[in-house]
Amino acid sequence: MKTTHPCVQELIILSRDEEERLVRAIENGLYVRLLRQLFTWSQGALGALLPHSLMVCVHLDEDDRVLHTECLNAQPRDADALHRLYDSENGLAVNIVRHCRQFGRLTFRGVAELADDAASAQKSADLGRPAHSESAAQLSRSIGKERLSNVLACGTERLQGGATFFALFDIPTPPTERHEYFLTLLLPYMHQAFLRIIATRDATGQGHIQKPASPLSSRELEVMRYLLLGKTNVEIGMILAVSALTVKNHLQKIYRKLNVGNRVQAIARAHALNLLPMPANARTGNAPSTAVRGH
């Protein structure tokens, strides 16, 4: 399948594997209605095409005022560090959106600028770097300061009913025009999914979501709670009135979603993402922050 995009200089030719991943990501995105489903999609079908460990979603009104942000985080991170990414006033994701709006861009590709590069960056600025380049360089320094490797962002134009932007952080390799093209193709589905989530939240009167969105289903969380108590598959099956094989199947799904290989890793991962209650005697000031924060 050959495709072109006006912002891409070269023809993008998708491999068979990329075609399959793109179709799977589109299909899965059609069923996203809840924040936890968006999290699962971002780390599943969407993540298979565009790997990342954290995504910030931004909803804007028609005058580019920030209405709502969501931070979908798949790695243990400090609560303050997360807030610096999704804060609606001066968060890094919101500053990326402002950069795009200021310079008439719908996409942004950023690579972390390390502290060692600060002197050369300042020297370039002193030599009269163009405004767009200097703004992008400042964002790159912020990315490096937050110890995030690479960022890819894409958003809609100003739309009636509001626009959306999505910033993918910690992409394994520096984003290319190819990555940008994939995200541009997926943007309409991400936009609609995020608006559906907001509409569902408003319709149910939930307000801003305060609790972490879980990648696990309610039954999988139930299995995890008994796993935390040290129950065997047979014991969990007896409690839930299902077979031990059904429990094993639930565990296999949990392992895949949490990207782990056994029970111990699953429990540790669930605690790191704050998906399970932590015993009172285990809580400290350094306890893991929530996986997803609403603002």
Salt bridges, closest charged atoms under 4 A:
ASP17 OD2 - ARG21 NE 3.11
GLU18 OE1 - ARG178 NH2 2.75
ASP61 OD2 - ARG65 NE 2.89
ASP63 OD2 - ARG65 NH2 3.49
ASP64 OD1 - ARG101 NE 2.99
ASP64 OD2 - ARG158 NH2 2.66
GLU70 OE2 - HIS68 NE2 2.75
ASP87 OD1 - HIS83 NE2 3.47
GLU113 OE2 - ARG141 NH1 3.48
GLU134 OE1 - ARG129 NH1 3.56
GLU134 OE2 - ARG141 NH2 3.02
GLU146 OE2 - ARG84 NE 2.72
ASP170 OD2 - ARG77 NH2 2.77
GLU180 OE1 - ARG109 NE 2.74
ASP202 OD1 - ARG201 NH2 2.72
GLU220 OE1 - LYS257 NZ 2.97
GLU222 OE1 - ARG219 NE 3.11
